[in-house]
Amino acid sequence: MSTTVSDFVIDRIKSWGVTRVFGYPGDGIGAFDGALGKADGSERALEYVRPTHEEIAALMATAHAKFTGEVGVCVATSSPGAFHMLNGLYDAQMDNQPVVAIVGQQGLASIGSFTQQESNLERVFADVACYVETVASPDAAGVVIDTAFRTAMLRKQPAVVVLPHDVQAMAWEEPAAEHWVSRSSDVPASTRITPSADDVRRFAEILNSGKKITFLVGAGARGATDQVLAAAERTGAGIITALRGKDVVPSDVPYHTQQVGLLGSRPSLTQIKECDTIVLLGTNYPYGEYLPKSGQARGVQVDIKPEQLGLRYPTELNLWGDVGATLDAVMPLLEQTTDHSWQEQLADEMREWEAEMARQAEVSYSDGVNPRRVIRAVNERLPERVTVTCDAGTTADWYGHHIRLRRGMHGDMSGRLATMLAAMPYAVAAKFAFPDAPAVCTIGDGAFQMLGMNELITVKKYMANWPNQQLVIVIMHNDDLGQVSWEMRTEDGNPMWRGSQDVETMDYAGYAELLGFTGIAVHDDSEVDAAVERAFANPGVTVIDAYVSRSVPPLPPHITAEYAINTAKSLLKGDPVELDVVKDSAKAMAAEAVERVKGALGRD
C-alpha cells in the first residue's frame, strides 16, 4: 500500500517521542483520522484519547505536557473543532507548555472561497501559536511537522499544523534534493542552556553576600528539585513556591513556606518583607505587589524564557538558562553558610501557620460544611505518587492553604490563564500519564458543571485501561461561583449578584452513581473524615459531593485595608448573603492569631 501524507505524519509524530494524542473527529480531519484507525493495533499505532469536546482535548494535551515533560498533541477538525481548541491552547501558551495541535481544513481549492467550514485558520491561531503553518503539499509535510515540534519544545509554546483534507490523502514520497524542498530533521535541540561563566560568577557573588535569601521557585524549575535544595542548604535560603511550582519542592522541607499572595502563607509574606536577596527560579510570578519593595533586595532571575526575564522586579542580574543547569554551574562557587537562623525563623513561623490553618479548618459555619475541613481531610490521606488538580476558583485557595505535596507527588492547575475549566481535564490527563497511580480532582460546582460532569463519561469509557483506577473528585458544592462573588466584594466593593453568581443545584453524588461510580454526599462537618476515608479506600472512582458554605472568606495572609474596606462597601450595598458573610468572616478571623487581626484592622 502506498504511504499517504497522513501515514507519514503519524510516523513522524512518533519519531518525536509521542505515543498518545487527544482528539475529536470530524470531516475536515477525516482522512487523518482514517489513517490513525488503519494504524490502530499495529506497531505504528498512536493511543487516541477522545474526550467529550475539542476544548477538553487541548486542555488534556497541555496537562500531559505539564505532567510528563513531553510534547502534548491534540487533533481536531476544521473551523468549528479548531475554534474549540483555542482555550486549551491559550492555557499552553500562558503556562509555557509545548503542545502541537493538528487541525483539519477544507480542500486546497476551497481556501479563500468562503465555502462551508473554510476559515483562515492561520490567522485564527496567529496569536496563540509560536508557529502555525498549512501543509500545502506532500513535500512540505516533513518540514512543517518538524518545525512545529522543534519550535514548541524550544519556545515552550503551542504550535499549530493545518492539514487540508485533500492533502491528508495525497501520496507521500521521500523529498528529493530540489529547489524549494526542505529535507528536515526530526532531532530536537537541547534546552539545557547555561549562562556565561561571567554571569555565573556574578550570580555566586550575589548569593554569597546575602544574609536573608529567598528562592521563589516556579514550574520552570521542574526537574531541578535536588539542585534547588542543594543551593538552599549551601546558602541558607528560604523557599517559596509559586502555585504551579508547588510540587517542585517537597512540603516536608521545613523552610519551604509554600505560596505567597492571596492564597499564600504568612511565613512567605515574612520572606518577601524581610529578605535581602530574592532569586526567581523558573517563575513568571505575576503579582508584583507581593514581591519586595524596590531597592529592598538584590534580585536575580533564572529562566529559559528570555522574554520573561526582569518583568516583575528590578533584578540586577537576569540569567537566560535552564534552572537545573544554571544551579549546577553556580554550586562550586557558593560558600557554605554556617548561619541557618533565617531558615530556622521561617521553619518556626511555618509551624505556627500550619497550626493556624488547622484552626481555620475546625471552624463551623452556619450554612454548610467548612470547605477547608474537606481539603485538609483529603491532604491528610493523600497516597504516594498521587496527582492533585484544582480549578481557579476558591478551591485554589484551599489547595494553596492546605494541600502539601510530598516528593513523587504531582500537582497543577491552569496558572496564568486561571481558568475554572481545567481541573477535571487535568485529572483525567494525569490518569493517562500515570495510569498506575491515583489522582485527586478538587473542583467547585460551577467548574464541575462546565467541564467536569461530561468528563466523568470519558473516565467511564477509558478507566478499564488504567491499572490503578483510583480517581477521587471532590466537589465544593455551594451553588455559587464563589471566587467571583468574593472578587466582586473585595476588588470592586460590589455586593454579590445572584443573577450571575447562583449555580443551579443538583445531586452530584447521584449523578456519579448513575454512571456506576461511588457517590458520597457530605452535609455536615462531622461526616467529612468518614467520607474522605471511604473515598481513598475505594480502588475505583469516587465523587465526594460536599455541601459547603458559600460565605467562607478566602482570607489572605495579610488582610489589606483595600480588601477590608471593599468588603464592607459590598455589604452596605445589600449583599444578598450579608448576614452569613459577616458571621462567617468573624468566625474565620477569630480563628487567626490575635496579632494578625489587630494588624489588619489597624487597631489596638
Secondary structure, 3 states (H helix, E strand, C coil): CCCEHHHHHHHHHHHCCCCEEEECCCHHHHHHHHHHHHHCCCCCCCEEECCCCHHHHHHHHHHHHHHHCCCEEEEECCHHHHHHCHHHHHHHHHCCCCEEEEEEECCHHHCCCCCCCCCCHHHHCCCCCCEEEECCCHHHHHHHHHHHHHHHHHHCCEEEEEEEHHHHHCECCCCCCCCCCCCCCCCCCCCCCCCCHHHHHHHHHHHHHCCCEEEEECHHHCCCHHHHHHHHHHHCCEEEECHHHCCCCCCCCCCECCCCCCCCCHHHHHHHHHCCEEEEECCCCCCHHHCCCCCCCEEEEEECCHHHCCCCCCCCEEEECCHHHHHHHHHHHCCCCCCCHHHHHHHHHHHHHHHHHHHHHHCCECCEECHHHHHHHHHHCCCCCCEEEECCCHHHHHHHHHCCCCCCCEEECCCCCCCHHHHHHHHHHHHHHCCCCCEEEEEEHHHHHHHHHHHHHHHHHHHHHCCCCCEEEEEEECCECHHHHHHHHHHHCCCCCHHHHECCCCCHHHHHHHCCCEEEEECCHHHHHHHHHHHHHCCCEEEEEEEECCCCCCCCCCCCHHHHHHHHHHHHCCCCCHHHHHHHHHHHHHCCCHHHHHHHHCCC
